[in-house]
Amino acid sequence: MEHWMDRLYGHHHNTILPAKAKVPPDANGEIQWCFSQVKGTLDDEITEADIISCVEFNHDGDLLATGDKGGRVVIFQRDPGSKTSVPKRGEYNVYSTFQSHEPEFDYLKSLEIEEKINKIRWLRRKNPAHFLLSTNDKTIKLWKVSERDKRAEGYNLKDEAGEMKDKGVLTGLRVPVLKPMELMVEASPRRIYANAHTYHINSISVNSDAETYLSADDLRINLWHLDITDQSFNIVDIKPANMEELTEVITASEFHPTDCNHFVYSSSKGLIRLCDMRMAALCDRHAKLFEEPEDPANRSFFSEIISSISDVKFSRSGRYMLSRDYLSVKVWDLHMETKPIETYPVHEYLRSKLCSLYENDCIFDKFECCWGNNDQAVLTGSYNNFFRMFDRTSKRDVTLEASREIARPKTTLKAKKICSGGKRKKDEVSVDSLDFNKKILHTAWHPTENIIAVAATNNLFIFQDKF
C-alpha cells in the first residue's frame, strides 16, 4: 500500500507537497452578507485551465487579482461609483488579463513544469503603476501594470503608420504633441527570478522594507532583493543529509507586516517557527516555536496528516497569527508559544469520514485562511462550496455557500446547517450529500471594508455586507 507520506509530500518528479467598518447587523448583531457579483461562467463544463488557484486584494482593495491553472492572471478593478455610492458597493470589473506563466519542460530531469499560478503578492504602490509578483512551481515574475491614455503624434523621422520617412522630404523640425487615446492597460514583465528552487514553490511574501521578498519551497526559504534576479540568499534549509530521514516539509511562509527582520514558516508537523534574521544569516534555529500538543483522545492513523498546516497569516496588526490545518483554524498570540489562544473547528463533522477522505485524496487538500479587515473575524473555506466565518468577539460562527442559486444582486446569504447523523431537519444539509469536488481553497478579504472574494472552482464570487 502506498504510504501517506508519499501522497502528502509526493514521490515522483522530484516534488514534495506537504479600522472597523460600520456594518448593518442582523438580529444577533452579526454581519449580514449578500451577493454582489460572480466572475466566470456558471456552466457545468469546467476547463482545467480555468480553475482559480489564488486570489489577492492589493493594499487599498481597489484591485483584486486572481491566478489560474492556465497560467493567467486576471486583475479586477473596483468600480469608482461603487466606492462613493451610499451605501458603498463592492463591484469589480475586468481591468487587465495577461498570460503570466507558460508550461515548461526541464530536459535534464524529464520534468514538466506546470504553468499554474501558485501565489500572487502585490507590492505597495509608489507611483501610478501597479506591481505584483506571481509564481508557479519554479519561476517568480515581477509584473508592472500601467495605464496609457495618450500617444505622441507628429514625429520628424516617422510617418503616422510608424514607417521611417525618406530623409529627402524633410524640410523642417516639428515638435511632437501628446493626443488623447482610448485607455490601454499594459502588463509587462520587469524581472524574472528563476533557477533558485529545487522543489515546488509554495509561498512568496514581500517584506515591509519594500525592497526584499522571500520564496519558500518544501525544504528551503530564499531571500531576494527585488532588483536582483540572478542571486538569492538561502535563509532556511531543513533538507536532511539523507533524504530517507525526512520527517517534515515547509508548507507556508510569510514576513511580519511591520518588523522587516521577522518571518514565520509552518510545517507538515503542525509547527510554526518564528525566525529573526538579526540572529544569524541562516535561520535554521528559530526564535520561537508555536505548537499545540495533540489531544490523546483524538489520536488516530490520520493525526499526522490532518495536523499539517496548509496556511499561516499574520494579522494586519502583526500581533497575532492565523493557521489552518485540515479540520480547524487557530489564532496564535506571538507572545504565547505553548498553545493557540483560539481554536475554531471548520468542519468537525468530517472527523468520522477521514478514511474515505483519505481514499479520495481530499485529506491532502490545502485550504487557505484570511483575516477580516479589522482582525476581529477570520474566513476560510470548506467543501460543497461552503465557506466559514468566525467572529472573534462574539465567538459566533456561520457557514455560507457560494452557489449559482444565490447569484442575484442583493440576495442575502442564508446560514447553512450541517447534519452529521440522526434525523435531518428540513433546512439542514446531510454530511453524506456533501460534494467533495466543490471545494473553496482560496479566499480574500478587502483590507478596509466588508467585501470578500471567494474562489469556487472556476468562479470568483464577491460578497459584501448587506446594503
ZITA-V516444 format. One record per residue. N is the residue number from 0. RES is the residue in three letters. PHI is phi in radians with two decimals (none if undefined). BURIAL is b if it has 24 or more other ideal C-beta (glycine too) atoms within 12 Angstrom, else e. Layout:
BEGIN
N;RES;PHI;BURIAL
N;RES;PHI;BURIAL
END
This chain:
BEGIN
0;MET;none;e
1;GLU;-1.16;e
2;HIS;-1.36;e
3;TRP;-1.11;b
4;MET;-1.05;b
5;ASP;-1.09;e
6;ARG;-1.34;b
7;LEU;-1.34;b
8;TYR;-1.78;b
9;GLY;1.55;b
10;HIS;-2.47;e
11;HIS;-2.58;e
12;HIS;0.96;e
13;ASN;0.98;b
14;THR;-2.09;b
15;ILE;-2.24;b
16;LEU;-2.00;b
17;PRO;-1.19;b
18;ALA;none;e
19;LYS;-1.19;e
20;ALA;-1.44;b
21;LYS;-1.42;e
22;VAL;-2.14;b
23;PRO;-1.34;e
24;PRO;-1.43;e
25;ASP;-1.57;e
26;ALA;-1.07;e
27;ASN;-1.61;e
28;GLY;1.40;e
29;GLU;-1.65;b
30;ILE;-1.17;b
31;GLN;-1.73;b
32;TRP;-1.65;b
33;CYS;-2.37;b
34;PHE;-1.23;b
35;SER;-1.98;b
36;GLN;-2.66;b
37;VAL;-2.36;b
38;LYS;-1.89;b
39;GLY;1.71;b
40;THR;-1.35;e
41;LEU;-1.72;e
42;ASP;-1.24;e
43;ASP;-1.31;e
44;GLU;-1.30;e
45;ILE;-2.07;e
46;THR;-1.53;e
47;GLU;-0.93;e
48;ALA;-1.13;e
49;ASP;-1.52;b
50;ILE;-1.21;b
51;ILE;-1.28;b
52;SER;-2.02;b
53;CYS;-2.89;b
54;VAL;-2.41;b
55;GLU;-2.70;b
56;PHE;-1.34;b
57;ASN;-1.44;b
58;HIS;-1.21;b
59;ASP;-1.84;e
60;GLY;1.38;b
61;ASP;-1.34;b
62;LEU;-2.11;b
63;LEU;-2.35;b
64;ALA;-1.91;b
65;THR;-2.20;b
66;GLY;-2.02;b
67;ASP;-2.30;b
68;LYS;-1.23;b
69;GLY;-1.51;b
70;GLY;1.44;b
71;ARG;-1.64;b
72;VAL;-2.03;b
73;VAL;-2.01;b
74;ILE;-1.91;b
75;PHE;-1.85;b
76;GLN;-1.99;b
77;ARG;-1.11;b
78;ASP;-1.16;b
79;PRO;-0.98;e
80;GLY;-1.14;e
81;SER;-1.29;b
82;LYS;-1.44;e
83;THR;-1.74;e
84;SER;-1.18;e
85;VAL;-2.08;e
86;PRO;-1.27;e
87;LYS;-1.14;b
88;ARG;-2.15;b
89;GLY;-1.76;b
90;GLU;-2.06;b
91;TYR;-2.20;b
92;ASN;-2.12;e
93;VAL;-1.08;b
94;TYR;-1.87;b
95;SER;-2.74;b
96;THR;-2.29;b
97;PHE;-2.60;b
98;GLN;-1.46;e
99;SER;-1.48;b
100;HIS;-2.28;b
101;GLU;-1.97;e
102;PRO;-1.13;e
103;GLU;-2.24;e
104;PHE;-2.38;e
105;ASP;-1.58;e
106;TYR;-1.22;e
107;LEU;-1.20;e
108;LYS;-1.87;e
109;SER;0.85;e
110;LEU;-2.19;e
111;GLU;-1.40;e
112;ILE;-1.88;b
113;GLU;-1.16;b
114;GLU;-1.48;b
115;LYS;-0.88;b
116;ILE;-1.43;b
117;ASN;-1.45;b
118;LYS;-2.64;b
119;ILE;-2.23;b
120;ARG;-2.35;b
121;TRP;-1.47;b
122;LEU;-1.60;b
123;ARG;-1.14;e
124;ARG;-1.35;e
125;LYS;-2.06;e
126;ASN;-2.61;e
127;PRO;-1.03;e
128;ALA;-1.44;e
129;HIS;-1.93;b
130;PHE;-2.21;b
131;LEU;-2.51;b
132;LEU;-1.79;b
133;SER;-2.30;b
134;THR;-2.48;b
135;ASN;-1.80;b
136;ASP;-1.18;b
137;LYS;-2.23;b
138;THR;-2.17;b
139;ILE;-1.82;b
140;LYS;-2.24;b
141;LEU;-1.80;b
142;TRP;-1.92;b
143;LYS;-1.86;b
144;VAL;-2.02;b
145;SER;-2.33;e
146;GLU;-1.86;e
147;ARG;-2.33;e
148;ASP;-2.23;e
149;LYS;-2.39;e
150;ARG;-2.36;e
151;ALA;-1.48;e
152;GLU;-2.26;e
153;GLY;1.57;e
154;TYR;-1.22;e
155;ASN;-1.42;e
156;LEU;-1.77;e
157;LYS;-2.15;e
158;ASP;-1.52;e
159;GLU;-1.10;e
160;ALA;-1.47;e
161;GLY;1.62;e
162;GLU;-1.39;e
163;MET;-1.22;e
164;LYS;-1.42;e
165;ASP;-1.25;e
166;LYS;-1.06;e
167;GLY;-1.20;e
168;VAL;-1.62;e
169;LEU;-1.33;e
170;THR;-2.01;e
171;GLY;-2.84;e
172;LEU;-1.67;e
173;ARG;-2.01;e
174;VAL;-1.73;e
175;PRO;-1.03;e
176;VAL;-2.12;e
177;LEU;-1.62;e
178;LYS;-1.98;e
179;PRO;-1.11;e
180;MET;-2.48;e
181;GLU;-1.10;e
182;LEU;-1.04;e
183;MET;-2.09;e
184;VAL;-1.87;b
185;GLU;-1.94;e
186;ALA;-1.97;b
187;SER;-2.31;e
188;PRO;-1.32;b
189;ARG;-1.71;b
190;ARG;-2.53;b
191;ILE;-2.24;b
192;TYR;-1.88;b
193;ALA;-2.23;b
194;ASN;1.07;e
195;ALA;-2.00;b
196;HIS;-2.21;b
197;THR;-1.38;b
198;TYR;-1.90;b
199;HIS;-1.36;b
200;ILE;-1.25;b
201;ASN;-1.95;b
202;SER;-2.57;b
203;ILE;-2.33;b
204;SER;-2.64;b
205;VAL;-1.50;b
206;ASN;-1.32;b
207;SER;-1.22;b
208;ASP;-1.32;e
209;ALA;1.07;e
210;GLU;-2.08;e
211;THR;-2.18;b
212;TYR;-2.61;b
213;LEU;-1.98;b
214;SER;-2.32;b
215;ALA;-2.12;b
216;ASP;-2.00;b
217;ASP;-1.20;b
218;LEU;-2.23;b
219;ARG;-2.45;b
220;ILE;-2.16;b
221;ASN;-1.95;b
222;LEU;-1.92;b
223;TRP;-2.05;b
224;HIS;-1.71;e
225;LEU;-1.05;b
226;ASP;-1.58;e
227;ILE;-2.06;e
228;THR;-1.72;e
229;ASP;-1.78;e
230;GLN;-2.66;e
231;SER;-2.41;b
232;PHE;-1.90;e
233;ASN;-1.37;b
234;ILE;-1.85;b
235;VAL;-2.45;b
236;ASP;-2.48;b
237;ILE;-1.89;b
238;LYS;-1.24;e
239;PRO;-1.31;e
240;ALA;-1.04;e
241;ASN;-1.98;e
242;MET;-1.11;e
243;GLU;-1.23;e
244;GLU;-1.60;e
245;LEU;-1.11;b
246;THR;-2.12;e
247;GLU;-2.64;b
248;VAL;-2.29;b
249;ILE;-1.38;b
250;THR;-1.94;b
251;ALA;-2.83;b
252;SER;-2.66;b
253;GLU;-2.70;b
254;PHE;-1.32;b
255;HIS;-1.13;b
256;PRO;-1.19;b
257;THR;-2.24;e
258;ASP;-1.58;b
259;CYS;-1.22;e
260;ASN;-1.66;e
261;HIS;-1.85;b
262;PHE;-2.57;b
263;VAL;-2.17;b
264;TYR;-2.46;b
265;SER;-1.84;b
266;SER;-2.35;b
267;SER;-1.24;b
268;LYS;-1.57;b
269;GLY;1.44;b
270;LEU;-1.78;b
271;ILE;-2.15;b
272;ARG;-1.94;b
273;LEU;-1.71;b
274;CYS;-2.04;b
275;ASP;-2.08;e
276;MET;-1.26;b
277;ARG;-1.39;e
278;MET;-1.32;e
279;ALA;-2.86;e
280;ALA;-1.18;e
281;LEU;-1.80;e
282;CYS;-1.61;b
283;ASP;-1.21;e
284;ARG;-1.75;e
285;HIS;-1.35;b
286;ALA;-1.49;b
287;LYS;-2.48;b
288;LEU;-2.22;e
289;PHE;-1.79;b
290;GLU;-2.64;b
291;GLU;-1.87;b
292;PRO;-1.06;e
293;GLU;-1.28;e
294;ASP;-1.30;e
295;PRO;-0.99;e
296;ALA;-1.18;e
297;ASN;-1.73;e
298;ARG;-1.14;e
299;SER;-2.70;e
300;PHE;-1.02;e
301;PHE;-1.62;b
302;SER;-0.94;b
303;GLU;-1.15;b
304;ILE;-1.17;b
305;ILE;-1.34;b
306;SER;-1.50;b
307;SER;-1.05;b
308;ILE;-1.51;b
309;SER;-1.66;b
310;ASP;-2.75;b
311;VAL;-2.45;b
312;LYS;-2.43;b
313;PHE;-1.27;b
314;SER;-1.21;b
315;ARG;-1.12;b
316;SER;-1.35;e
317;GLY;1.52;b
318;ARG;-1.47;e
319;TYR;-2.14;b
320;MET;-2.24;b
321;LEU;-2.06;b
322;SER;-2.21;b
323;ARG;-2.13;b
324;ASP;-1.95;b
325;TYR;-1.14;b
326;LEU;-1.88;b
327;SER;-2.64;b
328;VAL;-2.03;b
329;LYS;-2.27;b
330;VAL;-1.86;b
331;TRP;-2.00;b
332;ASP;-1.64;b
333;LEU;-1.07;b
334;HIS;-1.60;e
335;MET;-2.37;e
336;GLU;-1.61;e
337;THR;-1.27;e
338;LYS;-2.87;e
339;PRO;-1.24;b
340;ILE;-1.46;e
341;GLU;-2.52;b
342;THR;-2.29;b
343;TYR;-2.08;b
344;PRO;-1.24;b
345;VAL;-1.51;b
346;HIS;-2.57;b
347;GLU;-1.05;b
348;TYR;-1.11;b
349;LEU;-1.52;b
350;ARG;-1.02;b
351;SER;-1.38;e
352;LYS;-1.87;b
353;LEU;-1.04;b
354;CYS;-1.11;e
355;SER;-1.26;e
356;LEU;-1.22;b
357;TYR;-1.24;b
358;GLU;-1.11;e
359;ASN;-1.65;e
360;ASP;1.24;e
361;CYS;-1.12;b
362;ILE;-1.11;b
363;PHE;-1.70;b
364;ASP;-1.09;b
365;LYS;-1.92;b
366;PHE;-1.42;b
367;GLU;-1.70;b
368;CYS;-2.50;b
369;CYS;-2.64;b
370;TRP;-1.56;b
371;GLY;-1.23;b
372;ASN;-1.19;b
373;ASN;-2.19;b
374;ASP;1.17;b
375;GLN;-1.68;b
376;ALA;-2.39;b
377;VAL;-2.27;b
378;LEU;-2.32;b
379;THR;-2.72;b
380;GLY;-1.77;b
381;SER;-2.58;b
382;TYR;-1.65;b
383;ASN;1.12;b
384;ASN;1.05;b
385;PHE;-1.51;b
386;PHE;-2.35;b
387;ARG;-2.05;b
388;MET;-2.19;b
389;PHE;-2.22;b
390;ASP;-1.63;b
391;ARG;-1.28;b
392;THR;-1.41;e
393;SER;-1.49;e
394;LYS;1.14;e
395;ARG;-1.48;e
396;ASP;-2.37;b
397;VAL;-2.51;b
398;THR;-1.92;b
399;LEU;-2.12;b
400;GLU;-2.19;b
401;ALA;-1.70;b
402;SER;-2.42;b
403;ARG;-1.17;e
404;GLU;-1.12;e
405;ILE;-1.75;b
406;ALA;-1.37;b
407;ARG;-2.32;e
408;PRO;-0.91;e
409;LYS;1.17;e
410;THR;-1.17;b
411;THR;-1.34;e
412;LEU;-1.36;b
413;LYS;-1.68;e
414;ALA;-1.12;b
415;LYS;-1.74;b
416;LYS;-2.05;e
417;ILE;-1.88;b
418;CYS;-1.76;e
419;SER;-1.73;e
420;GLY;3.02;e
421;GLY;1.30;e
422;LYS;-1.43;e
423;ARG;-1.53;e
424;LYS;-1.37;e
425;LYS;-1.01;e
426;ASP;-1.67;e
427;GLU;-1.73;e
428;VAL;-1.89;b
429;SER;-1.36;e
430;VAL;-1.00;b
431;ASP;-1.21;e
432;SER;-1.73;e
433;LEU;-1.16;b
434;ASP;-1.67;e
435;PHE;-1.42;b
436;ASN;-1.41;e
437;LYS;-1.69;b
438;LYS;-2.29;b
439;ILE;-1.81;b
440;LEU;-1.65;b
441;HIS;-2.14;b
442;THR;-2.43;b
443;ALA;-2.59;b
444;TRP;-2.12;b
445;HIS;-0.94;b
446;PRO;-1.14;b
447;THR;-2.25;b
448;GLU;-2.22;b
449;ASN;-1.50;b
450;ILE;-2.25;b
451;ILE;-2.18;b
452;ALA;-2.03;b
453;VAL;-2.22;b
454;ALA;-1.60;b
455;ALA;-1.98;b
456;THR;1.03;b
457;ASN;-1.83;b
458;ASN;-1.98;b
459;LEU;-1.95;b
460;PHE;-1.66;b
461;ILE;-2.06;b
462;PHE;-2.10;b
463;GLN;-2.53;b
464;ASP;-1.20;b
465;LYS;-1.07;b
466;PHE;-2.06;b
END
